Amino acid sequence: MPMHVTSRLQSFKIAKKAFLSSLIGSFIWLVCLPTVSFSASLENGKQAYQQKCVACHTIGGGRLVGPDLKGVTSKREPSWLERWIIEPDKMLAEGDSLATQLLQEYNNVPMPNLGVSQTEAKDIIAYIADQSSGGAAQSSAGPAAVPTTTEQGVKTTLPSISALSLSAGSPEKGKEIYQKICFACHTIGSGKVGPDLKGATSRREPSWLVRWITEPRKMLAEGDSDATLLRQKHGDFPMPNYGLSEAQAIDIIAYIAAESGDELPMPPATTGGKPEEKTPSVAQPAPAGDFETGRALFVGQQSFANGAPACIACHSTSEVGGLGGGSLGPDLTKVNSKFGAITPGLVNASFPTMKGVFSKKPILDAEAAHLKAYFSETDSLEPKPSMDFTISLISIIGFIILYILTHLIWRKRLTGVRIPLVGR
């Protein structure tokens, strides 16, 4: 065989081996890519857990407001856990049996929707699984330690908050922040997981409130006596740190004062170099509700100002007679005792299904107050059993009756056709 032909064959074999090697390597890389690129991150899961879960849960430290999560990844399907972390409110509204059982077992305190993404949920599940099996960072999974007896009684140094700073607070901005962050644990006048905040601005120094809202964990670690007492009084449940600024804290305080009807200290105004005598302004309390108006709004006898649909389209209460209302959403007979102050949830449309309907047609504060008054009255009633079976039974019986009537009334309707056909 000529030399040039032999050399070409050898180079072809070498090239073929190199090609096969690169092909096999590429295949292995593609197989491993999903594991490498899309696997859950324990570090990210730890951060997400500490930011969003640690206030209500522990991993091996016993139950707090929510259940102890140790071993939960082996007790529940991963898909269920993932959805429960992402959209717990929607699962409760749909009547998921496990979700409803958890709600009833833990004093009807609902798992809040914290806006967790699917990736974050996977990371949190991976972190819980790691800690349940004895991960190295387990000590950091639980809530901050309660100060010891020798530490308690310490008063932390508070920054000076001037009257001018407090007067600059915006109740409107504070309301937005409150409904997004504080509403899950607090109410203003009804009680809930954390302390009732009605009158908090008159019971505490403004400087203390501002610091407690902005850095509660640090105050607990320093052994602040008031902070420690609050934690012990409310089931050893730590106030989470949400990274709020001083300005946001002042806005929240202004909103709480407005809802409570408290006075905020006003700075001395000057006119021509002389102080102007001015009566301290008193924030207006929330509007009072009326039962009859609330019922009319619920059943649709009175329309909402912005054109929102009547509540009965999706919900029902035991007070509504006949076949009740819709079954898309849960029965609201005892919503007042289950959720405490329901007003922020109505105004803010806190639930995913409601957001799609009410985002462009929001409920007014006065309308929410009327609905709250209505739910306060229905709270003494017992929820009615589901009417789904009754409605199905009525439908079947109605169909049978119509079928029989049709054949009785028009029993000779085919005679004119049959006689000519038989005669042929």
C-alpha positions as CSV (number, residue, x, y, z in Angstrom):
1,M,0.0,0.0,0.0
2,P,1.4,3.4,-0.9
3,M,2.9,5.4,1.9
4,H,0.6,8.4,1.5
5,V,-2.4,6.2,1.7
6,T,-1.2,4.5,4.9
7,S,-0.5,7.9,6.6
8,R,-3.9,9.2,5.7
9,L,-5.6,6.1,7.2
10,Q,-3.6,6.5,10.4
11,S,-4.5,10.2,10.7
12,F,-8.2,9.2,10.0
13,K,-8.1,6.7,12.8
14,I,-6.6,9.3,15.2
15,A,-9.2,11.8,14.2
16,K,-11.9,9.2,14.6
17,K,-10.7,8.4,18.2
18,A,-10.5,12.1,19.0
19,F,-14.0,12.7,17.7
20,L,-15.4,9.7,19.6
21,S,-13.7,10.9,22.8
22,S,-15.0,14.4,22.4
23,L,-18.5,13.1,21.7
24,I,-18.5,10.8,24.8
25,G,-17.2,13.7,26.9
26,S,-19.9,16.0,25.6
27,F,-22.6,13.4,26.4
28,I,-21.3,13.0,29.9
29,W,-21.2,16.8,30.3
30,L,-24.8,17.1,29.1
31,V,-25.9,14.3,31.5
32,C,-24.2,15.9,34.5
33,L,-25.3,19.5,33.6
34,P,-28.8,19.4,35.1
35,T,-27.4,18.1,38.4
36,V,-24.6,20.7,38.5
37,S,-26.6,23.7,37.2
38,F,-30.1,23.1,38.6
39,S,-29.5,21.3,41.9
40,A,-30.7,23.0,45.0
41,S,-28.3,25.1,46.9
42,L,-27.9,24.5,50.6
43,E,-26.4,27.9,51.2
44,N,-29.2,29.7,49.4
45,G,-31.7,27.5,51.2
46,K,-30.1,28.4,54.5
47,Q,-30.3,32.1,53.7
48,A,-34.0,31.9,52.5
49,Y,-34.9,29.8,55.6
50,Q,-33.4,32.3,58.0
51,Q,-35.0,35.2,56.3
52,K,-38.5,33.8,55.8
53,C,-39.1,30.7,57.9
54,V,-37.2,31.0,61.2
55,A,-39.7,33.3,62.8
56,C,-42.3,30.5,62.9
57,H,-40.4,27.2,62.6
58,T,-37.4,25.3,63.9
59,I,-35.6,22.2,62.6
60,G,-35.4,19.9,65.6
61,G,-36.0,22.6,68.2
62,G,-39.7,22.0,68.8
63,R,-42.8,23.7,67.6
64,L,-43.2,27.5,67.6
65,V,-46.1,29.2,65.8
66,G,-45.7,26.6,63.1
67,P,-44.6,23.0,63.2
68,D,-41.1,21.7,63.8
69,L,-39.8,20.9,60.3
70,K,-37.3,18.2,61.2
71,G,-38.0,15.2,59.0
72,V,-40.8,16.9,57.1
73,T,-39.1,16.1,53.7
74,S,-39.6,12.4,54.4
75,K,-43.2,12.9,55.5
76,R,-44.5,14.9,52.6
77,E,-44.3,14.6,48.8
78,P,-41.7,17.1,47.4
79,S,-44.2,18.5,45.0
80,W,-46.7,19.2,47.9
81,L,-44.0,20.8,50.0
82,E,-42.8,23.0,47.1
83,R,-46.3,24.3,46.4
84,W,-47.1,24.7,50.1
85,I,-44.1,27.0,50.4
86,I,-44.9,29.0,47.3
87,E,-48.7,29.4,47.5
88,P,-50.1,28.2,50.9
89,D,-53.0,30.7,50.8
90,K,-54.2,29.3,47.5
91,M,-54.0,25.7,48.8
92,L,-56.0,26.7,51.8
93,A,-58.6,28.4,49.6
94,E,-58.8,25.2,47.5
95,G,-59.5,23.1,50.6
96,D,-56.3,21.0,50.4
97,S,-56.8,18.4,53.2
98,L,-53.2,18.5,54.6
99,A,-53.2,22.3,54.5
100,T,-56.5,22.5,56.3
101,Q,-55.4,20.0,58.9
102,L,-52.3,22.1,59.6
103,L,-54.4,25.3,59.9
104,Q,-56.7,23.6,62.4
105,E,-53.8,22.0,64.4
106,Y,-51.9,25.3,64.8
107,N,-54.7,27.6,66.2
108,N,-56.0,28.6,62.8
109,V,-52.9,30.7,62.1
110,P,-52.5,30.6,58.3
111,M,-49.2,30.0,56.6
112,P,-48.5,33.4,54.9
113,N,-47.6,33.8,51.3
114,L,-44.1,35.3,51.4
115,G,-43.6,35.4,47.6
116,V,-41.1,32.5,47.6
117,S,-40.0,31.5,44.1
118,Q,-39.8,27.9,42.9
119,T,-36.0,28.0,43.1
120,E,-36.1,29.3,46.6
121,A,-38.6,26.6,47.6
122,K,-36.3,23.9,46.3
123,D,-33.4,25.4,48.1
124,I,-35.3,25.6,51.4
125,I,-36.5,22.0,51.1
126,A,-32.9,20.9,50.4
127,Y,-31.7,22.8,53.5
128,I,-34.4,21.3,55.7
129,A,-33.5,17.8,54.5
130,D,-29.8,18.4,55.2
131,Q,-30.5,19.8,58.7
132,S,-32.9,17.0,59.5
133,S,-30.1,14.5,58.8
134,G,-27.7,16.3,61.0
135,G,-26.2,19.0,58.7
136,A,-23.3,21.0,60.0
137,A,-25.1,24.3,60.1
138,Q,-28.1,23.0,62.1
139,S,-27.3,25.3,65.1
140,S,-28.1,28.3,63.0
141,A,-31.5,27.0,61.8
142,G,-33.5,27.9,64.9
143,P,-34.5,31.2,66.3
144,A,-32.2,33.5,68.1
145,A,-31.5,32.4,71.7
146,V,-33.4,34.0,74.5
147,P,-31.2,36.1,76.7
148,T,-30.2,34.4,80.0
149,T,-31.5,35.6,83.3
150,T,-28.4,37.5,84.0
151,E,-28.8,39.3,80.7
152,Q,-32.5,40.2,81.2
153,G,-33.3,43.5,82.7
154,V,-30.9,45.3,80.5
155,K,-32.2,48.4,78.8
156,T,-30.6,49.0,75.4
157,T,-29.5,52.4,74.3
158,L,-32.1,53.9,72.0
159,P,-31.4,56.5,69.2
160,S,-33.0,59.8,69.7
161,I,-36.1,60.2,67.5
162,S,-37.3,63.7,67.3
163,A,-40.9,64.8,67.2
164,L,-40.1,66.3,63.8
165,S,-39.2,62.8,62.5
166,L,-42.4,61.3,63.8
167,S,-44.6,64.0,62.4
168,A,-43.1,63.3,59.0
169,G,-44.4,59.7,59.1
170,S,-46.9,58.8,56.4
171,P,-49.9,56.7,57.5
172,E,-50.6,55.8,53.9
173,K,-47.1,54.5,53.3
174,G,-47.2,52.8,56.7
175,K,-50.4,51.1,55.8
176,E,-48.8,49.6,52.7
177,I,-45.8,48.3,54.6
178,Y,-48.1,47.0,57.4
179,Q,-50.3,45.0,55.1
180,K,-47.3,43.4,53.3
181,I,-45.2,42.6,56.4
182,C,-47.0,43.0,59.8
183,F,-50.4,41.7,59.0
184,A,-49.4,38.0,59.1
185,C,-48.8,38.2,62.9
186,H,-50.4,41.4,64.2
187,T,-53.7,43.3,64.2
188,I,-54.7,46.7,65.5
189,G,-57.5,46.0,67.8
190,S,-58.2,42.2,67.4
191,G,-55.2,40.2,68.7
192,K,-53.4,37.5,66.8
193,V,-50.0,35.7,66.9
194,G,-48.0,38.7,68.0
195,P,-49.3,41.4,70.4
196,D,-52.3,43.5,69.5
197,L,-50.8,46.8,68.3
198,K,-53.7,49.0,69.2
199,G,-52.4,51.8,71.5
200,A,-48.8,50.6,71.1
201,T,-47.7,54.1,70.2
202,S,-49.0,55.4,73.5
203,R,-47.5,52.5,75.6
204,R,-44.0,52.7,74.2
205,E,-41.4,55.3,73.6
206,P,-41.2,56.2,69.9
207,S,-37.4,55.6,69.9
208,W,-38.0,52.1,71.3
209,L,-40.6,51.3,68.7
210,V,-38.5,52.5,65.8
211,R,-35.5,50.4,66.9
212,W,-37.7,47.3,67.7
213,I,-39.2,47.5,64.1
214,T,-35.8,47.9,62.4
215,E,-33.6,45.6,64.5
216,P,-35.6,43.3,66.8
217,R,-33.0,40.5,66.8
218,K,-30.3,42.8,67.9
219,M,-32.4,44.1,70.8
220,L,-33.1,40.5,71.9
221,A,-29.4,39.6,71.7
222,E,-28.6,42.7,73.8
223,G,-31.1,41.5,76.5
224,D,-33.5,44.5,76.2
225,S,-36.0,43.8,79.1
226,D,-39.1,44.9,77.2
227,A,-38.1,42.9,74.1
228,T,-37.4,39.8,76.2
229,L,-40.7,40.2,78.0
230,L,-42.6,40.4,74.8
231,R,-41.0,37.3,73.4
232,Q,-41.7,35.3,76.6
233,K,-45.3,36.5,76.7
234,H,-46.0,35.4,73.1
235,G,-44.9,31.8,73.1
236,D,-41.2,32.4,72.8
237,F,-41.9,33.7,69.3
238,P,-39.1,36.0,68.0
239,M,-40.0,39.2,66.1
240,P,-38.3,38.7,62.7
241,N,-36.0,41.2,61.2
242,Y,-37.4,42.4,57.8
243,G,-34.6,44.9,57.1
244,L,-36.9,47.9,57.4
245,S,-35.4,51.4,57.4
246,E,-36.0,54.0,60.0
247,A,-38.2,56.0,57.6
248,Q,-40.4,52.9,57.0
249,A,-40.6,52.2,60.8
250,I,-41.8,55.8,61.3
251,D,-44.5,55.4,58.6
252,I,-45.7,52.1,60.3
253,I,-45.8,53.9,63.7
254,A,-47.9,56.7,62.0
255,Y,-50.3,54.2,60.6
256,I,-50.7,52.3,63.9
257,A,-51.3,55.6,65.7
258,A,-53.9,56.5,63.0
259,E,-55.7,53.2,63.4
260,S,-55.5,53.4,67.2
261,G,-56.7,57.0,67.4
262,D,-53.5,58.0,69.3
263,E,-51.7,61.3,69.3
264,L,-48.2,61.7,67.9
265,P,-45.9,64.4,69.3
266,M,-45.8,67.4,67.0
267,P,-42.8,69.7,66.6
268,P,-43.1,73.4,67.5
269,A,-44.0,75.4,64.4
270,T,-42.7,78.9,64.1
271,T,-44.3,82.0,62.6
272,G,-42.2,85.1,62.2
273,G,-39.6,83.8,64.7
274,K,-42.2,83.0,67.4
275,P,-43.5,79.6,68.2
276,E,-47.0,79.0,67.0
277,E,-49.4,77.4,69.4
278,K,-50.9,74.4,67.8
279,T,-53.1,71.7,69.1
280,P,-51.5,68.2,68.6
281,S,-53.3,66.5,65.8
282,V,-55.2,63.3,66.6
283,A,-55.2,60.7,63.8
284,Q,-58.7,59.6,62.7
285,P,-59.6,56.1,63.7
286,A,-60.7,53.6,61.1
287,P,-64.3,54.0,59.9
288,A,-67.0,52.1,61.8
289,G,-68.8,49.3,60.0
290,D,-72.5,48.6,59.7
291,F,-73.8,45.0,59.7
292,E,-76.7,45.6,57.3
293,T,-74.5,47.4,54.8
294,G,-71.9,44.7,55.1
295,R,-74.5,42.0,54.4
296,A,-75.8,43.9,51.4
297,L,-72.3,44.1,50.0
298,F,-71.7,40.4,50.7
299,V,-74.8,39.1,49.0
300,G,-74.8,41.7,46.1
301,Q,-77.8,43.8,47.1
302,Q,-75.4,46.8,47.2
303,S,-72.6,47.2,44.7
304,F,-69.0,48.0,45.5
305,A,-68.0,51.6,44.6
306,N,-65.2,50.4,42.2
307,G,-67.4,47.7,40.6
308,A,-65.9,44.7,42.4
309,P,-68.0,41.5,42.3
310,A,-70.1,40.5,45.3
311,C,-68.5,38.2,47.8
312,I,-71.3,35.6,47.5
313,A,-70.1,34.8,43.9
314,C,-67.2,32.8,45.5
315,H,-68.0,32.6,49.2
316,S,-70.8,31.7,51.6
317,T,-71.7,32.1,55.3
318,S,-74.2,30.3,57.5
319,E,-76.2,33.5,57.7
320,V,-77.1,33.3,54.0
321,G,-80.2,31.2,53.6
322,G,-81.2,28.9,50.8
323,L,-78.5,27.1,48.9
324,G,-75.8,29.6,50.2
325,G,-73.2,31.2,48.0
326,G,-70.4,30.2,45.8
327,S,-67.9,27.4,46.6
328,L,-64.8,28.6,44.8
329,G,-63.5,30.3,48.0
330,P,-63.8,29.1,51.6
331,D,-66.8,29.6,53.9
332,L,-66.4,32.9,55.7
333,T,-68.7,32.3,58.6
334,K,-65.8,32.3,61.1
335,V,-63.3,34.3,59.2
336,N,-63.2,37.0,61.8
337,S,-61.9,34.6,64.6
338,K,-59.6,32.7,62.2
339,F,-57.8,35.7,60.8
340,G,-58.3,38.4,63.4
341,A,-58.3,41.8,61.6
342,I,-59.7,40.8,58.2
343,T,-59.9,44.5,57.0
344,P,-56.3,44.7,55.6
345,G,-56.7,41.5,53.8
346,L,-59.9,42.8,52.1
347,V,-58.4,46.1,51.1
348,N,-55.1,44.7,50.0
349,A,-56.6,41.6,48.2
350,S,-54.0,39.4,50.0
351,F,-54.9,36.1,48.3
352,P,-53.8,35.2,44.7
353,T,-57.3,34.5,43.3
354,M,-58.6,37.8,44.8
355,K,-55.7,39.8,43.4
356,G,-56.6,38.8,39.9
357,V,-60.2,40.1,40.5
358,F,-59.7,43.1,42.8
359,S,-56.4,44.6,41.7
360,K,-58.2,46.9,39.3
361,K,-61.4,47.2,41.4
362,P,-60.2,47.6,45.0
363,I,-62.5,47.5,48.0
364,L,-62.6,50.8,49.9
365,D,-61.7,51.1,53.6
366,A,-65.3,52.0,54.5
367,E,-66.6,48.9,52.6
368,A,-64.1,46.7,54.3
369,A,-65.2,48.0,57.6
370,H,-68.8,47.1,56.8
371,L,-67.8,43.6,55.8
372,K,-65.8,43.2,59.0
373,A,-68.9,44.2,61.0
374,Y,-70.9,41.6,59.1
375,F,-68.3,38.9,59.7
376,S,-68.2,39.8,63.4
377,E,-71.8,38.9,63.6
378,T,-71.6,35.6,61.6
379,D,-68.7,34.5,63.8
380,S,-71.1,33.3,66.4
381,L,-72.7,30.9,63.9
382,E,-71.6,27.4,63.0
383,P,-70.4,26.9,59.4
384,K,-73.0,25.0,57.2
385,P,-71.9,21.7,55.6
386,S,-71.1,21.9,51.9
387,M,-74.1,22.1,49.6
388,D,-72.4,20.4,46.7
389,F,-74.1,17.1,47.3
390,T,-77.5,18.7,47.8
391,I,-77.1,20.8,44.6
392,S,-76.0,17.7,42.6
393,L,-79.0,15.7,44.0
394,I,-81.5,18.4,43.1
395,S,-80.0,18.6,39.6
396,I,-80.4,14.8,39.1
397,I,-84.0,14.8,40.5
398,G,-84.9,17.8,38.3
399,F,-83.5,16.1,35.2
400,I,-85.5,12.9,35.9
401,I,-88.7,14.9,36.5
402,L,-88.2,16.9,33.2
403,Y,-87.6,13.7,31.3
404,I,-90.8,12.1,32.6
405,L,-92.8,15.2,31.9
406,T,-91.5,15.5,28.4
407,H,-92.5,11.9,27.6
408,L,-96.0,12.3,29.2
409,I,-96.8,15.6,27.5
410,W,-95.5,14.7,24.0
411,R,-95.9,11.0,24.2
412,K,-97.6,11.0,20.8
413,R,-95.1,13.3,19.1
414,L,-93.7,10.5,16.9
415,T,-97.0,9.0,15.8
416,G,-97.2,11.1,12.7
417,V,-93.8,9.8,11.6
418,R,-94.1,6.1,12.6
419,I,-97.5,5.4,10.8
420,P,-96.2,6.4,7.4
421,L,-92.9,4.5,8.0
422,V,-94.7,1.3,9.1
423,G,-97.2,1.6,6.2
424,R,-94.3,1.5,3.7
